[in-house]
Amino acid sequence: MASVPVHHGEILQGVFLHGQRLVRGLVTLPCAMYHQRATFTPGGRDPVEVVPHWKYKARAAAELTLLTLDLPRGGWLELCGAVPLGRGFGSSTSDVLAAINAVGDAYEVPVPLQTAAKIAVRAELASDSLMFDDGAVLFAQRAGEVLEDFGNRLPPMRVLGFGNRTATNGNGNGVDTLALPPARYDQREIGIFTELRVMLREAIATKDVTLLGCVATASTRLNQRHLPIPAFERILGIVAEIGAAGIQTAHSGNIAGILLDWNHPDVDARLERARHLLRDIGIVEQWEFTTDD
């Protein structure tokens, strides 16, 4: 068995220099609001049977794990959890990673993090960095590589999340993330991403929530033309009015979050004020979590 939490989109997402090449990368914002759970029972015929039957990415991950670890083929995989689909919570990655870890648990064979990352990308084309839960990393989501390990977790934050209902697939069911074309950035934007990477490195090292919020806000603004947040400037006004650190978003989803310093003495009052101000502009779907749950 295995249980994997979700994430709440990204703090930073763009294109970064890695060696002599430009690589797409992201820094995930962890979130323990939801968990995906997987149970794997060895045996049966190949291929793996999965429940629910439409969790084909998780089935592929289980089969790839058996193959990679040279384990007997076949088995039964069952997934359960209430992770919202297509919103930006990383539902497919949590499915995939739970399947990978459940296979390893069934055979009492630990799956190395880098191996899990490679399997996840093969199973779902682009993966979040949920497997690296000991600290923040800049992760190449389409290559399964860590571009930079920042050496520590993100600083403690309270996050007021909210739903962007207009960024859906037309049925109100969220975003088909794989159907979104990869964002194209110009040279100016790539230069900004380089600067934001340096700023984020410092923010994590010094536990500076304000600096981290600046990075997240800048990344959100740069990605506005790819999957925009409606009323973005008005939301930025709310961020400024309550003295929040910044705003982050799921760059392939329809959720976003206002970031606040966990340790600020007025954090509860600021959160409550933000709730009211968001409702005033028609954003009623809201939730709260902390980054150190």
N, C-alpha and C positions, 0 to 999 in steps of 0.2 A: 504494500500500500504506500501511497505518497500523497501529500497535500502541498499545494503551491498557491501562494497569494497572487493577487493581480498587481497591476500598476495603474497609475493615473496619468498616462501620457508621458510627456517628456519635459525635462528642464531645458534641454538643448537638442536641436536636431538640424543637421546641415551637411556640408561637405568639408572634409578636412584633409590636410596633407599627411600622408603616411609613407615615409620613405620618399620615393620619387613619384608617387602617384596620388591622385585625389580619390578619396574613399568616402562614401556616405556613412554617417555615424550619428549616434544619438546617446543621450544620457537619460536614463529612465527615472521617473519619480515613483518610488515604491509606495504601495497602498495595501493595507490589510483588511479593507472593507469586505472583500470576498475572497474565497478560496475555491480552487478546483481540486477535487479528490479523485484519485484513480486507484483501482484494484486490478492487479494482473494475476491470473492463474495460469501457470504453465501447462502445456499439454494440448491435445487436440490437433486438428489438421492445420497446415499452413494454407492460406494466410491467417493472421490473427483475426478473431471475431471481436467486434466492438459493439458496445451498447452505450449510448444511442448509436444506431447504425450510420448516421450521417457524420459522425466524428471521424472523418477519413484522415485528417491530418494527424490525429492522435494515433490512429491505427498504423499509419505510415511510420510514425516515430517509434512505436513499439517494435515494429518489424525491423527497422533500421538499427535499433539498439541490440536486438537479438543477433543480427548479422554482424554488427561492429564488434560486439563482445564475444563472438563465436559461441553463442548459446543455442540450445535446441530451438528449432522453429516452432511456431504455433502457440496458441494460447487464447485466453479470453480476457478482454480488457473492458472494464466498466468504469464510466466516468459519471460523477455527480457533483453538482454545485449550482449556484444561482448567479453565476457571472453574467451580467448583461452582454448581449452579443452586438458586435459592430459599433460599439460606443467609443472605444479607445482605452478600455480596461485591460487589453492584452488577453482576451478570452482564448484565442487560438494558441498563444504561447503557453498559457497556463495549462491548457489541455495537453499540449505536446510535452511540456516538461514534466507534468505529473505522470504521463505515460512512461517517459524515459526512466524516471526515478522508481516507478512501481515495478518495472521490469528488473531493474537493478536490485531492488529490495527482495523481489521474489527469489532471485538466485543468490542473494547475499553478496553481490558484486557491486561495489561503489562505482558510479559512473563519473569519471573526471569531468571537471567543469568545462574544459575546452572541448572534450568529446561531446558532451551534452549540447554545447553551442553549435557545433558542426552538424550534429544530427538534427537539431531543431531547424536550422536553416534549410537543410535538405528536405525536411518534412513539410515546411510551410513557406519556402521561398525567402521570406523576410521574417526575422525573429526579433523579439525584444530581449533584454539582457537579464531576465528574471533569474537565470541560473546563478548569477554572480550576486549573492545576497549578503556578502560580508563587507561590501564597500561599493562606492560609486565607480563606474567605469564608462569610458567612451567606447561604445560598441558599434562595430560595423555590422549592421543588421542584415545585410545581404551576403556577407562573407563569413559571418560567424567568428570574427576576430576581435580581440580587445585591442583597440588602438592606443588606449592609455588607461592605466589603473591609477586612480587619484589617491589611493592609499588610505582612504577613510570613508565613512558614511557621509551622506548629506547632513548638514546641521539640523537640529530638531526644529520642526515647523508645524504649525497648525495650518491646515488647508481647508478653505471653504470652496468645495467643488460645486459646479453647476452644469446644467445641461443646455446645449445649444441645439434646440429642436429642429432648426432649419437645415442643419447639415446632415441630411439623411439620404437614404436611397430612393426617396419618393414614396415609400410605404410607411414611413415613420419608424422603421426598424433599425435605424443606424446606418453605418457606412460599410460598404464592401471594400475593405482596405486594399485588397489585392487588385481591385479594379481601378484604383487611383493610379494615374501615371506618376512615376517618380518626379519630384520637383526638380526644375532646372534653375540653377543659380548662375548669376553673372560674376565676373571677376571682382567687382566691388563687394558683392555679398560674400563671396568666398573669403575675401580679406577680412570682413567683419567676423565671420565664423572663427577665423584664426585668433582674433583678438578675444572673442568670447570664450574660447577654450582656455586661454591664459587667465582670464578673469575668474572662470569657474574653478580652475586649479587653485588659485589663491583663496577663493571663497570657501572651498572645502577644507583647505589646510588651516585656515584661521577661524573656521566656523562662523563666517560672516553671512548672515541671512540676507542682509540688505544688498550686499554685492551679488549673492546668488540670485536674488529677485531681479536685479538689473539684467543679469544674463538671460533669465527665463523670459522677461518682458521683451528683450531685444530679439530673442529667437522667435517668440510668438509674432512680433511685428514683421520680421523678415518672411515668415511663412503665411502671412495674411492673404497674399494673393493666390495661394495654392488651395487652402481650405479655410476660408475666412470665418472669423467669429463675428456675427452680427452685433451691431452697437458696440464695436470694439473701443472706440474713443470714449464713449460714455462709461464703459466699464473701467477704462484707465482713469477716468475722473473719479470713480468710486475708490479705486486703489489709492489715488493721491489723497482723497478726502479723509480716509480712515487711517492713513499712514502705514499701509501695508507694504511689504517688501517688493511685491510685483505680481505678475500673472503668468501662468503657464497653461499649456494646452496639449491635448492629444493631437499631434500633427496629422494623424490618419484616423480621426474619430470626431465625435461631437460633444466632448466634455472639455471643461477648462477648470482652472482653480486659482483662487486668490491666495497668495502665500503670506503668512504672518510669522513673526518670530515667536517661537514657543515661550521664550523667557521674558517677553515684554510685559510689564506689570498691568497694562490695560488691554491685554489681548482678548479677553472675553468680551469687553465692551466694544472693541473694534469689530469683532466677529458679528456681534448682534447688530451693530450699525450697518455693516456690509450686507447682512441678510435683508434688512429693510430696504436699503437702497437698490439692491438687485430686484427685489419684488416691485419696487416703484417703476422700474423700466421693463417689467413684464417677465422677468426671469424667476420663476417660482419653483422649478425643480432644483433643489439644493441639498447638499449633504456636507458633513464635516469629518475629517480624519486627521491623524497626526503621523508624521513620518517615522516615528520611533516605536510604533506599536509592535 
